[in-house]
């Protein structure tokens, strides 16, 4: 046997010896398969357990998130309920205090129409003065509450509604009226002619911003003026507009360090919410509210030149019409001349602009003192009406009025009086009209128009001839009074009786609907808060149900921010607050009697 054959035989033998038997291969393969199964099964079970654990954790987190959202919703609802309760409380405080005060001051006004000796006249004047002081203190307290309320409100969503911008500003200035009178500060406002007066926005928050800034201005000025201006910045095709507001005082201004500190607090880059003082807190709140309304706020100041705050807000022009304005017969005013006597140049210029905007070519002149006014009249200047400020250096407004009457008894005089001062009552027959500061634009315009028309009719004793039955003959109206308080019913009835009217009295809104469904009335003096059906709901029903629509005038003790706008939104035509002032009531009746006559 050769060598190669031997080697081949040995290799075959070795292969037979190394190769395992078949059964062993099968067993090994089975083991591998079983092991792989259990391993994969173990991994699947682990994944199943892991998935179950993840689902449990996810469910737990979902439940926690749902609980958290529910808790947050409950907390939000509780906060909203607390805020509503506070707002309702403020309104109720105002209403419940002003309602009995309406009776007291109304009766005092009626008493003042009777024959009184000097001592009795002094007592009545004291009642009036004390009543006005109490009302101003109520406004101050409510203003402070609103400031606190704004801290909560500053982080909430905006409430968009139609409102009258002029009303909004005048209501804010009214809050500071007594404070301004005591401090010899003039509160002035001017809305540019191109600014839409009826807008859509959050009137409450806008009022809060202005109140906070005006409050700061009072800390900066002891005597002078605080001016509020409104300018139109831009307007878009979809009625969206940007307005710029300015609150400027004539005080000593801020030091450089204080100005830098306040400017930093108001800058958009500063997210701090804590001020360094109570005053700073008011400014921080104003900043947050301005930001909420899509604007920015800035401050500028120079020592001895006053301080100015400017802020912008985004709003929309309302599609609703503005409140009714005084009806002006331009032919009767053509070429008329009005003299404005006031030592405050800014105040005089704003009044002059308001009068000139009446049109009809009215001409205005200004005199900085009583001395200058007398000189102008003595030189033969022909005036159709003179507006006189009460507080002036040298000769005051009442003294000036008496001197002018000696020169020209037929010249109508309008006194711009400080709130709560009754001295003019001692000088009967001097003034055609007395209007309180801060001036309301419509009251000013109506006094000017009526005064010019009155020229040549002789002096009028406005203090002792307010209540005359001739008033109803001149301005005939069928009047319905909706009032639930018995004492207020008595006051309003007596006043209207003395004016020559025989009003019908309803005690609530349901009674009003029953009465107007069978009888026609020209005017309804509608209280807002009444049992069974309030004045707002009754007004809405009348506007829907009646074919012949009466003039509805809100007569309410609710005087907080936005109450006037709420009445107008409900369908009322006008608004007068309680305590009812005789001049204001006569004024509004005269206005709507003339408008009713125009429709005939």
ZAZADREN-226684 format. One record per residue (C-alpha): residue number from 0; residue in one letter; x, y, z. Coordinates in nm, 2 decimals, always signed. Last residue first. Example, Ala and Ser with C-alpha at 12.3 -4.5 7.8 and 13.67 -1.06 7.14 Angstrom:
    i  aa      xx      yy      zz
    1   S   +1.37   -0.11   +0.71
    0   A   +1.23   -0.45   +0.78
***
This chain:
    i  aa      xx      yy      zz
  599   X   -9.27  +11.64   +1.61
  598   X   -8.91  +11.51   +1.63
  597   X   -8.78  +11.86   +1.71
  596   X   -9.01  +11.88   +2.01
  595   X   -8.87  +11.56   +2.15
  594   X   -8.52  +11.70   +2.12
  593   X   -8.62  +12.02   +2.29
  592   X   -8.79  +11.83   +2.58
  591   X   -8.48  +11.61   +2.59
  590   X   -8.25  +11.90   +2.66
  589   X   -8.48  +12.08   +2.90
  588   X   -8.53  +11.76   +3.10
  587   X   -8.15  +11.70   +3.12
  586   X   -8.08  +12.06   +3.24
  585   X   -8.36  +12.06   +3.49
  584   X   -8.22  +11.74   +3.64
  583   X   -7.87  +11.87   +3.64
  582   X   -7.96  +12.21   +3.79
  581   X   -8.17  +12.04   +4.06
  580   X   -7.89  +11.80   +4.16
  579   X   -8.01  +11.44   +4.20
  578   X   -7.81  +11.26   +4.48
  577   X   -7.80  +11.05   +4.28
  576   X   -7.66  +11.04   +3.92
  575   X   -7.81  +11.14   +3.59
  574   X   -7.78  +10.94   +3.28
  573   X   -7.91  +10.96   +2.92
  572   X   -8.07  +10.77   +2.64
  571   X   -8.11  +10.43   +2.80
  570   X   -8.09  +10.12   +2.57
  569   X   -7.92   +9.87   +2.79
  568   X   -7.58   +9.98   +2.65
  567   X   -7.65  +10.33   +2.77
  566   X   -7.71  +10.21   +3.13
  565   X   -7.40   +9.99   +3.12
  564   X   -7.20  +10.29   +2.99
  563   X   -7.31  +10.51   +3.28
  562   X   -7.22  +10.24   +3.53
  561   X   -6.88  +10.19   +3.38
  560   X   -6.67  +10.33   +3.67
  559   X   -6.88  +10.36   +3.98
  558   X   -7.18  +10.59   +4.02
  557   X   -7.47  +10.35   +4.11
  556   X   -7.70  +10.59   +4.29
  555   X   -7.93  +10.60   +3.99
  554   X   -8.15  +10.81   +3.77
  553   X   -8.11  +10.66   +3.42
  552   X   -8.30  +10.86   +3.16
  551   X   -8.53  +10.68   +2.92
  550   X   -8.68  +10.88   +2.63
  549   X   -9.00  +10.71   +2.52
  548   X   -9.04  +10.48   +2.22
  547   X   -9.37  +10.45   +2.04
  546   X   -9.37  +10.09   +1.89
  545   X   -9.30   +9.93   +2.23
  544   X   -9.18   +9.58   +2.28
  543   X   -8.81   +9.56   +2.21
  542   X   -8.69   +9.89   +2.35
  541   X   -8.94   +9.86   +2.64
  540   X   -8.80   +9.51   +2.73
  539   X   -8.44   +9.63   +2.73
  538   X   -8.54   +9.93   +2.95
  537   X   -8.72   +9.71   +3.20
  536   X   -8.41   +9.49   +3.22
  535   X   -8.18   +9.78   +3.30
  534   X   -8.43   +9.94   +3.54
  533   X   -8.45   +9.63   +3.77
  532   X   -8.73   +9.38   +3.77
  531   X   -8.87   +9.22   +4.09
  530   X   -8.70   +9.48   +4.32
  529   X   -8.54   +9.80   +4.19
  528   X   -8.17   +9.90   +4.12
  527   X   -8.15  +10.11   +3.81
  526   X   -8.39  +10.39   +3.88
  525   X   -8.56  +10.51   +3.56
  524   X   -8.68  +10.87   +3.49
  523   X   -8.91  +10.79   +3.20
  522   X   -8.97  +11.06   +2.95
  521   X   -9.23  +11.13   +2.67
  520   X   -9.49  +10.89   +2.81
  519   X   -9.76  +10.70   +2.63
  518   X  -10.01  +10.50   +2.83
  517   X  -10.14  +10.14   +2.83
  516   X   -9.83   +9.93   +2.77
  515   X   -9.63  +10.20   +2.94
  514   X   -9.80  +10.13   +3.28
  513   X   -9.76   +9.75   +3.27
  512   X   -9.40   +9.77   +3.17
  511   X   -9.33  +10.03   +3.45
  510   X   -9.50   +9.80   +3.70
  509   X   -9.27   +9.52   +3.61
  508   X   -8.96   +9.75   +3.64
  507   X   -9.04   +9.85   +3.99
  506   X   -9.22  +10.11   +4.21
  505   X   -9.39  +10.32   +3.94
  504   X   -9.48  +10.68   +4.00
  503   X   -9.67  +10.90   +3.75
  502   X   -9.54  +11.26   +3.72
  501   X   -9.75  +11.57   +3.74
  500   X   -9.52  +11.84   +3.61
  499   X   -9.51  +12.22   +3.69
  498   X   -9.15  +12.26   +3.80
  497   X   -9.27  +12.26   +4.16
  496   X   -9.44  +11.93   +4.09
  495   X   -9.12  +11.78   +3.94
  494   X   -8.93  +11.87   +4.26
  493   X   -9.20  +11.74   +4.49
  492   X   -9.23  +11.42   +4.29
  491   X   -8.86  +11.36   +4.29
  490   X   -8.83  +11.41   +4.67
  489   X   -9.13  +11.20   +4.76
  488   X   -9.03  +10.91   +4.54
  487   X   -8.68  +10.93   +4.69
  486   X   -8.84  +10.89   +5.03
  485   X   -9.05  +10.59   +4.92
  484   X   -8.76  +10.41   +4.76
  483   X   -8.88  +10.20   +4.47
  482   X   -8.84  +10.45   +4.19
  481   X   -8.96  +10.45   +3.83
  480   X   -9.08  +10.80   +3.75
  479   X   -9.30  +10.85   +3.44
  478   X   -9.31  +11.20   +3.28
  477   X   -9.53  +11.35   +3.02
  476   X   -9.33  +11.65   +2.90
  475   X   -9.40  +12.02   +2.83
  474   X   -9.08  +12.23   +2.82
  473   X   -9.19  +12.60   +2.83
  472   X   -9.51  +12.52   +3.02
  471   X   -9.32  +12.27   +3.24
  470   X   -9.07  +12.54   +3.33
  469   X   -9.34  +12.80   +3.41
  468   X   -9.42  +12.59   +3.72
  467   X   -9.11  +12.74   +3.87
  466   X   -8.83  +12.57   +4.06
  465   X   -8.50  +12.74   +3.98
  464   X   -8.62  +13.08   +4.06
  463   X   -8.44  +13.15   +4.39
  462   X   -8.08  +13.06   +4.30
  461   X   -8.10  +13.13   +3.92
  460   X   -8.20  +13.48   +3.98
  459   X   -8.19  +13.58   +3.62
  458   X   -8.05  +13.91   +3.49
  457   X   -8.21  +14.06   +3.19
  456   X   -8.34  +13.90   +2.87
  455   X   -8.08  +14.07   +2.66
  454   X   -7.87  +13.76   +2.63
  453   X   -8.06  +13.44   +2.69
  452   X   -7.96  +13.27   +2.36
  451   X   -7.60  +13.33   +2.45
  450   X   -7.65  +13.18   +2.79
  449   X   -7.83  +12.87   +2.66
  448   X   -7.55  +12.80   +2.41
  447   X   -7.27  +12.86   +2.67
  446   X   -7.44  +12.65   +2.94
  445   X   -7.50  +12.37   +2.69
  444   X   -7.14  +12.37   +2.58
  443   X   -7.01  +12.36   +2.94
  442   X   -7.25  +12.08   +3.04
  441   X   -7.14  +11.89   +2.73
  440   X   -6.77  +11.93   +2.81
  439   X   -6.79  +11.83   +3.17
  438   X   -6.59  +12.08   +3.37
  437   X   -6.38  +11.97   +3.67
  436   X   -6.51  +12.19   +3.81
  435   X   -6.87  +12.29   +3.89
  434   X   -7.11  +12.48   +3.67
  433   X   -7.30  +12.79   +3.78
  432   X   -7.55  +12.95   +3.53
  431   X   -7.70  +13.29   +3.46
  430   X   -7.49  +13.44   +3.73
  429   X   -7.55  +13.76   +3.93
  428   X   -7.92  +13.74   +4.03
  427   X   -7.85  +13.62   +4.38
  426   X   -7.52  +13.67   +4.54
  425   X   -7.53  +13.46   +4.86
  424   X   -7.58  +13.15   +4.66
  423   X   -7.24  +13.21   +4.50
  422   X   -7.07  +13.12   +4.83
  421   X   -7.18  +12.76   +4.80
  420   X   -6.84  +12.60   +4.75
  419   X   -6.86  +12.22   +4.73
  418   X   -6.69  +12.17   +4.40
  417   X   -6.50  +12.48   +4.27
  416   X   -6.71  +12.71   +4.05
  415   X   -6.69  +12.80   +3.69
  414   X   -6.94  +13.09   +3.70
  413   X   -7.14  +13.17   +3.38
  412   X   -7.23  +13.53   +3.32
  411   X   -7.50  +13.66   +3.08
  410   X   -7.47  +14.03   +2.99
  409   X   -7.80  +14.21   +3.06
  408   X   -7.67  +14.39   +3.37
  407   X   -7.39  +14.56   +3.19
  406   X   -7.14  +14.77   +3.38
  405   X   -7.28  +14.71   +3.73
  404   X   -7.33  +14.34   +3.63
  403   X   -6.96  +14.33   +3.55
  402   X   -6.86  +14.44   +3.90
  401   X   -7.09  +14.17   +4.06
  400   X   -6.94  +13.90   +3.84
  399   X   -6.59  +14.01   +3.93
  398   X   -6.66  +13.97   +4.30
  397   X   -6.80  +13.62   +4.24
  396   X   -6.50  +13.52   +4.03
  395   X   -6.23  +13.64   +4.26
  394   X   -6.05  +13.97   +4.26
  393   X   -5.68  +13.96   +4.33
  392   X   -5.57  +13.61   +4.23
  391   X   -5.83  +13.38   +4.07
  390   X   -6.05  +13.10   +4.20
  389   X   -6.41  +13.14   +4.07
  388   X   -6.33  +13.11   +3.70
  387   X   -6.56  +13.33   +3.49
  386   X   -6.72  +13.26   +3.15
  385   X   -6.86  +13.57   +2.99
  384   X   -7.13  +13.58   +2.73
  383   X   -7.24  +13.79   +2.43
  382   X   -6.94  +14.02   +2.45
  381   X   -6.90  +14.37   +2.29
  380   X   -6.57  +14.54   +2.37
  379   X   -6.64  +14.89   +2.48
  378   X   -6.32  +14.97   +2.66
  377   X   -6.50  +14.92   +2.99
  376   X   -6.55  +14.55   +2.90
  375   X   -6.18  +14.49   +2.82
  374   X   -6.07  +14.68   +3.14
  373   X   -6.31  +14.47   +3.35
  372   X   -6.17  +14.15   +3.20
  371   X   -5.81  +14.26   +3.26
  370   X   -5.88  +14.34   +3.63
  369   X   -6.06  +14.01   +3.68
  368   X   -5.75  +13.83   +3.57
  367   X   -5.59  +13.63   +3.28
  366   X   -5.84  +13.75   +3.02
  365   X   -5.93  +13.53   +2.72
  364   X   -6.11  +13.60   +2.39
  363   X   -6.34  +13.37   +2.20
  362   X   -6.51  +13.40   +1.86
  361   X   -6.80  +13.19   +1.75
  360   X   -6.80  +13.14   +1.37
  359   X   -7.10  +12.91   +1.36
  358   X   -6.89  +12.62   +1.48
  357   X   -6.94  +12.45   +1.81
  356   X   -6.57  +12.36   +1.79
  355   X   -6.50  +12.73   +1.89
  354   X   -6.65  +12.65   +2.23
  353   X   -6.44  +12.34   +2.30
  352   X   -6.13  +12.52   +2.17
  351   X   -6.18  +12.81   +2.41
  350   X   -6.23  +12.58   +2.70
  349   X   -5.90  +12.41   +2.63
  348   X   -5.73  +12.75   +2.59
  347   X   -5.86  +12.88   +2.92
  346   X   -5.75  +12.57   +3.11
  345   X   -5.40  +12.58   +2.97
  344   X   -5.37  +12.96   +3.04
  343   X   -5.48  +12.93   +3.40
  342   X   -5.56  +13.28   +3.52
  341   X   -5.91  +13.25   +3.40
  340   X   -6.16  +13.49   +3.24
  339   X   -6.31  +13.35   +2.92
  338   X   -6.49  +13.62   +2.70
  337   X   -6.74  +13.48   +2.44
  336   X   -6.83  +13.65   +2.11
  335   X   -7.11  +13.56   +1.88
  334   X   -7.05  +13.57   +1.51
  333   X   -7.32  +13.31   +1.43
  332   X   -7.47  +13.16   +1.74
  331   X   -7.84  +13.20   +1.65
  330   X   -7.77  +13.07   +1.30
  329   X   -7.58  +12.77   +1.44
  328   X   -7.88  +12.63   +1.62
  327   X   -7.70  +12.38   +1.84
  326   X   -7.87  +12.07   +1.97
  325   X   -7.66  +11.94   +2.26
  324   X   -7.50  +11.61   +2.20
  323   X   -7.67  +11.27   +2.21
  322   X   -7.43  +10.99   +2.32
  321   X   -7.21  +10.85   +2.05
  320   X   -7.34  +10.62   +1.78
  319   X   -7.26  +10.25   +1.78
  318   X   -7.01  +10.10   +1.53
  317   X   -6.73  +10.15   +1.78
  316   X   -6.38  +10.24   +1.68
  315   X   -6.14   +9.98   +1.80
  314   X   -5.88   +9.96   +2.07
  313   X   -5.50   +9.93   +2.10
  312   X   -5.36  +10.13   +2.39
  311   X   -5.07  +10.38   +2.42
  310   X   -4.92  +10.55   +2.73
  309   X   -4.77  +10.88   +2.80
  308   X   -4.68  +11.01   +3.15
  307   X   -4.56  +11.36   +3.20
  306   X   -4.39  +11.53   +3.49
  305   X   -4.36  +11.90   +3.57
  304   X   -4.13  +12.18   +3.47
  303   X   -3.95  +12.26   +3.80
  302   X   -3.72  +11.96   +3.75
  301   X   -3.77  +11.80   +3.41
  300   X   -3.98  +11.50   +3.35
  299   X   -4.06  +11.22   +3.11
  298   X   -4.24  +10.89   +3.17
  297   X   -4.33  +10.61   +2.92
  296   X   -4.60  +10.35   +2.90
  295   X   -4.64  +10.08   +2.64
  294   X   -4.94   +9.94   +2.46
  293   X   -5.13   +9.62   +2.38
  292   X   -5.41   +9.65   +2.64
  291   X   -5.25   +9.40   +2.87
  290   X   -4.93   +9.60   +2.85
  289   X   -5.12   +9.91   +2.96
  288   X   -5.27   +9.71   +3.25
  287   X   -4.93   +9.59   +3.36
  286   X   -4.77   +9.94   +3.34
  285   X   -5.06  +10.09   +3.54
  284   X   -5.01   +9.82   +3.80
  283   X   -4.65   +9.91   +3.82
  282   X   -4.74  +10.28   +3.85
  281   X   -4.97  +10.22   +4.14
  280   X   -4.71  +10.00   +4.31
  279   X   -4.46  +10.29   +4.27
  278   X   -4.69  +10.51   +4.47
  277   X   -4.71  +10.25   +4.75
  276   X   -4.33  +10.24   +4.75
  275   X   -4.04  +10.06   +4.61
  274   X   -4.24   +9.87   +4.35
  273   X   -4.27   +9.50   +4.31
  272   X   -4.37   +9.34   +3.98
  271   X   -4.03   +9.31   +3.81
  270   X   -4.03   +9.22   +3.44
  269   X   -3.81   +9.52   +3.34
  268   X   -3.75   +9.50   +2.96
  267   X   -4.08   +9.67   +2.89
  266   X   -3.96   +9.99   +3.08
  265   X   -4.20  +10.12   +3.35
  264   X   -3.97  +10.03   +3.65
  263   X   -3.67  +10.16   +3.46
  262   X   -3.84  +10.49   +3.39
  261   X   -3.94  +10.52   +3.75
  260   X   -3.58  +10.47   +3.87
  259   X   -3.43  +10.71   +3.61
  258   X   -3.69  +10.97   +3.70
  257   X   -3.61  +10.94   +4.07
  256   X   -3.24  +10.97   +4.00
  255   X   -3.28  +11.28   +3.78
  254   X   -3.51  +11.45   +4.02
  253   X   -3.87  +11.45   +3.92
  252   X   -4.09  +11.75   +3.83
  251   X   -4.18  +12.06   +4.03
  250   X   -4.55  +12.04   +3.95
  249   X   -4.74  +12.14   +3.64
  248   X   -4.89  +11.79   +3.58
  247   X   -4.92  +11.58   +3.27
  246   X   -5.13  +11.27   +3.20
  245   X   -5.10  +11.18   +2.83
  244   X   -5.30  +10.92   +2.65
  243   X   -5.21  +10.78   +2.30
  242   X   -5.47  +10.59   +2.10
  241   X   -5.41  +10.32   +1.85
  240   X   -5.70  +10.23   +1.63
  239   X   -5.87   +9.91   +1.49
  238   X   -6.16   +9.99   +1.27
  237   X   -6.08   +9.71   +1.02
  236   X   -5.91   +9.96   +0.78
  235   X   -5.65  +10.06   +1.03
  234   X   -5.60  +10.37   +1.24
  233   X   -5.29  +10.54   +1.38
  232   X   -5.18  +10.77   +1.67
  231   X   -5.50  +10.94   +1.77
  230   X   -5.44  +11.17   +2.06
  229   X   -5.60  +11.19   +2.41
  228   X   -5.49  +11.45   +2.67
  227   X   -5.53  +11.46   +3.05
  226   X   -5.39  +11.77   +3.22
  225   X   -5.32  +11.82   +3.59
  224   X   -5.31  +12.18   +3.69
  223   X   -5.15  +12.43   +3.93
  222   X   -5.11  +12.41   +4.31
  221   X   -4.95  +12.14   +4.52
  220   X   -4.82  +11.92   +4.23
  219   X   -4.61  +11.60   +4.25
  218   X   -4.82  +11.38   +4.48
  217   X   -5.13  +11.48   +4.29
  216   X   -4.96  +11.35   +3.97
  215   X   -4.93  +11.01   +4.13
  214   X   -5.30  +10.99   +4.19
  213   X   -5.35  +11.11   +3.83
  212   X   -5.14  +10.82   +3.71
  211   X   -5.32  +10.56   +3.91
  210   X   -5.66  +10.70   +3.82
  209   X   -5.58  +10.70   +3.45
  208   X   -5.47  +10.34   +3.45
  207   X   -5.77  +10.23   +3.65
  206   X   -6.01  +10.41   +3.41
  205   X   -5.85  +10.23   +3.12
  204   X   -5.90   +9.91   +3.32
  203   X   -6.27   +9.97   +3.37
  202   X   -6.33  +10.09   +3.02
  201   X   -6.20   +9.77   +2.86
  200   X   -6.23   +9.83   +2.49
  199   X   -6.46   +9.93   +2.20
  198   X   -6.49  +10.30   +2.12
  197   X   -6.73  +10.59   +2.11
  196   X   -6.53  +10.91   +2.12
  195   X   -6.35  +10.85   +1.80
  194   X   -6.03  +11.08   +1.81
  193   X   -6.01  +11.33   +1.52
  192   X   -6.11  +11.63   +1.74
  191   X   -5.84  +11.56   +1.99
  190   X   -5.97  +11.48   +2.34
  189   X   -5.88  +11.74   +2.60
  188   X   -5.88  +11.71   +2.97
  187   X   -5.83  +11.95   +3.26
  186   X   -5.83  +11.91   +3.64
  185   X   -5.74  +12.24   +3.80
  184   X   -5.56  +12.22   +4.13
  183   X   -5.63  +12.46   +4.42
  182   X   -5.56  +12.18   +4.66
  181   X   -5.90  +12.17   +4.83
  180   X   -6.08  +12.19   +4.49
  179   X   -5.85  +11.92   +4.34
  178   X   -5.93  +11.68   +4.63
  177   X   -6.30  +11.75   +4.59
  176   X   -6.29  +11.67   +4.21
  175   X   -6.06  +11.36   +4.23
  174   X   -6.34  +11.11   +4.17
  173   X   -6.50  +11.34   +3.92
  172   X   -6.19  +11.33   +3.71
  171   X   -6.23  +10.95   +3.66
  170   X   -6.60  +10.99   +3.57
  169   X   -6.50  +11.26   +3.32
  168   X   -6.24  +11.03   +3.15
  167   X   -6.49  +10.75   +3.10
  166   X   -6.77  +10.98   +2.99
  165   X   -6.54  +11.12   +2.72
  164   X   -6.44  +10.77   +2.61
  163   X   -6.80  +10.66   +2.57
  162   X   -6.82  +10.28   +2.59
  161   X   -6.87   +9.97   +2.38
  160   X   -6.74   +9.65   +2.54
  159   X   -6.43   +9.43   +2.55
  158   X   -6.34   +9.27   +2.88
  157   X   -5.97   +9.21   +2.88
  156   X   -5.82   +8.89   +3.03
  155   X   -5.69   +8.89   +3.38
  154   X   -5.35   +8.98   +3.52
  153   X   -5.42   +9.34   +3.61
  152   X   -5.76   +9.26   +3.78
  151   X   -5.60   +9.15   +4.10
  150   X   -5.39   +9.46   +4.15
  149   X   -5.68   +9.66   +4.00
  148   X   -5.90   +9.57   +4.30
  147   X   -5.65   +9.75   +4.53
  146   X   -5.68  +10.06   +4.32
  145   X   -6.06  +10.02   +4.30
  144   X   -6.07  +10.01   +4.68
  143   X   -5.87  +10.33   +4.69
  142   X   -6.11  +10.49   +4.44
  141   X   -6.40  +10.37   +4.65
  140   X   -6.26  +10.55   +4.96
  139   X   -6.20  +10.87   +4.76
  138   X   -6.54  +10.86   +4.60
  137   X   -6.71  +10.82   +4.94
  136   X   -6.50  +11.11   +5.07
  135   X   -6.63  +11.32   +4.77
  134   X   -6.98  +11.23   +4.86
  133   X   -6.93  +11.33   +5.22
  132   X   -6.79  +11.67   +5.12
  131   X   -7.09  +11.73   +4.89
  130   X   -7.33  +11.65   +5.17
  129   X   -7.14  +11.87   +5.41
  128   X   -7.16  +12.16   +5.17
  127   X   -7.53  +12.11   +5.10
  126   X   -7.61  +12.08   +5.47
  125   X   -7.40  +12.39   +5.55
  124   X   -7.58  +12.59   +5.28
  123   X   -7.91  +12.49   +5.44
  122   X   -7.79  +12.61   +5.78
  121   X   -7.66  +12.94   +5.64
  120   X   -7.99  +13.00   +5.46
  119   X   -8.17  +12.94   +5.80
  118   X   -7.95  +13.21   +5.96
  117   X   -8.00  +13.46   +5.68
  116   X   -8.38  +13.42   +5.68
  115   X   -8.54  +13.17   +5.45
  114   X   -8.83  +13.20   +5.20
  113   X   -8.86  +12.86   +5.03
  112   X   -8.65  +12.73   +4.74
  111   X   -8.36  +12.64   +4.98
  110   X   -8.60  +12.39   +5.15
  109   X   -8.64  +12.21   +4.82
  108   X   -8.27  +12.18   +4.79
  107   X   -8.24  +12.06   +5.15
  106   X   -8.51  +11.80   +5.07
  105   X   -8.30  +11.68   +4.78
  104   X   -7.99  +11.67   +4.98
  103   X   -8.15  +11.45   +5.25
  102   X   -8.34  +11.23   +5.01
  101   X   -8.04  +11.17   +4.78
  100   X   -7.83  +11.11   +5.08
   99   X   -8.06  +10.82   +5.17
   98   X   -7.99  +10.66   +4.82
   97   X   -7.62  +10.76   +4.81
   96   X   -7.51  +10.54   +5.09
   95   X   -7.69  +10.22   +4.98
   94   X   -7.59  +10.28   +4.61
   93   X   -7.22  +10.34   +4.67
   92   X   -7.19  +10.05   +4.92
   91   X   -7.39   +9.83   +4.68
   90   X   -7.16   +9.91   +4.39
   89   X   -6.85   +9.84   +4.60
   88   X   -7.00   +9.52   +4.72
   87   X   -7.09   +9.41   +4.37
   86   X   -6.73   +9.46   +4.26
   85   X   -6.61   +9.27   +4.56
   84   X   -6.85   +8.99   +4.50
   83   X   -6.75   +8.97   +4.13
   82   X   -6.38   +8.96   +4.24
   81   X   -6.45   +8.68   +4.49
   80   X   -6.65   +8.49   +4.22
   79   X   -6.36   +8.53   +3.98
   78   X   -6.12   +8.41   +4.24
   77   X   -6.34   +8.11   +4.32
   76   X   -6.37   +8.03   +3.95
   75   X   -5.99   +8.06   +3.90
   74   X   -5.93   +7.83   +4.21
   73   X   -6.18   +7.58   +4.08
   72   X   -6.02   +7.59   +3.73
   71   X   -5.68   +7.54   +3.89
   70   X   -5.80   +7.26   +4.10
   69   X   -5.96   +7.09   +3.80
   68   X   -5.64   +7.15   +3.60
   67   X   -5.43   +7.00   +3.88
   66   X   -5.67   +6.71   +3.91
   65   X   -5.65   +6.65   +3.54
   64   X   -5.27   +6.67   +3.55
   63   X   -5.26   +6.43   +3.85
   62   X   -5.49   +6.19   +3.67
   61   X   -5.28   +6.21   +3.36
   60   X   -4.97   +6.16   +3.56
   59   X   -5.12   +5.84   +3.72
   58   X   -5.24   +5.72   +3.38
   57   X   -4.89   +5.78   +3.24
   56   X   -4.73   +5.60   +3.53
   55   X   -4.96   +5.31   +3.49
   54   X   -4.91   +5.30   +3.12
   53   X   -4.53   +5.31   +3.17
   52   X   -4.56   +5.03   +3.42
   51   X   -4.77   +4.82   +3.19
   50   X   -4.52   +4.89   +2.91
   49   X   -4.23   +4.78   +3.13
   48   X   -4.42   +4.47   +3.23
   47   X   -4.50   +4.38   +2.87
   46   X   -4.13   +4.46   +2.78
   45   X   -4.01   +4.23   +3.05
   44   X   -4.26   +3.96   +2.95
   43   X   -4.13   +4.00   +2.59
   42   X   -3.77   +3.97   +2.71
   41   X   -3.84   +3.66   +2.91
   40   X   -4.02   +3.51   +2.61
   39   X   -3.73   +3.58   +2.39
   38   X   -3.50   +3.41   +2.64
   37   X   -3.74   +3.12   +2.69
   36   X   -3.77   +3.07   +2.31
   35   X   -3.40   +3.10   +2.25
   34   X   -3.33   +2.84   +2.51
   33   X   -3.59   +2.61   +2.36
   32   X   -3.44   +2.65   +2.01
   31   X   -3.08   +2.60   +2.13
   30   X   -3.18   +2.30   +2.33
   29   X   -3.36   +2.14   +2.03
   28   X   -3.06   +2.21   +1.81
   27   X   -2.83   +2.04   +2.06
   26   X   -3.06   +1.74   +2.10
   25   X   -3.09   +1.70   +1.72
   24   X   -2.71   +1.72   +1.68
   23   X   -2.67   +1.46   +1.96
   22   X   -2.91   +1.22   +1.79
   21   X   -2.71   +1.25   +1.47
   20   X   -2.38   +1.12   +1.62
   19   X   -2.09   +1.36   +1.64
   18   X   -1.83   +1.39   +1.36
   17   X   -1.47   +1.38   +1.51
   16   X   -1.41   +0.99   +1.49
   15   X   -1.55   +0.96   +1.15
   14   X   -1.34   +1.24   +1.03
   13   X   -1.03   +1.09   +1.19
   12   X   -1.09   +0.76   +1.01
   11   X   -1.13   +0.93   +0.68
   10   X   -0.81   +1.12   +0.73
    9   X   -0.62   +0.79   +0.82
    8   X   -0.74   +0.62   +0.50
    7   X   -0.63   +0.91   +0.29
    6   X   -0.28   +0.90   +0.45
    5   X   -0.24   +0.53   +0.39
    4   X   -0.34   +0.57   +0.03
    3   X   -0.09   +0.84   -0.03
    2   X   +0.19   +0.62   +0.13
    1   X   +0.15   +0.33   -0.10
    0   X   +0.00   +0.00   +0.00
***
